[in-house]
C-alpha cells in the first residue's frame, strides 16, 4: 500500500509550495469486495471482535483533508471519522450493516 505518488511545484504567484498526493486504491477496494462477499452471514459481528474495514494510506490523507483524522489521539475524533466512513464511504467496509456503534461500547 505504499503506492502514493507525491508531486510538488512552486507557485510563484502565491509564493507557496503546492504538493499533490495521488494513489490508486483499486486493489484495496477489490480486496474489500472479495472479503465482504466471503463473510459468513450468521453471527456477523454481534459480540465478536472483527475487522470491519480496510483503508488505504492515501485515503487517510484524503480523509484528513476532509476534516476527519482517523489517526488522531482523541478517541472521539477517531469515532467521528469511522462513523463518516461507515455512512458515506461503504466501499471501505468489510462487513455488511453498521458494525461501528454510535454509542460507547461497555466491556463489563
Secondary structure, DSSP 8 states (H G I E B T S, - for coil): ----EEEEEEETTTTEEEEEEE---HHHHHHHHHHHHHS-SSSTTTTS----B---HHHHHHHHHHT--TT-S-HHHHHHHHHHHHHH-GGGBSSSS--S-SS-----
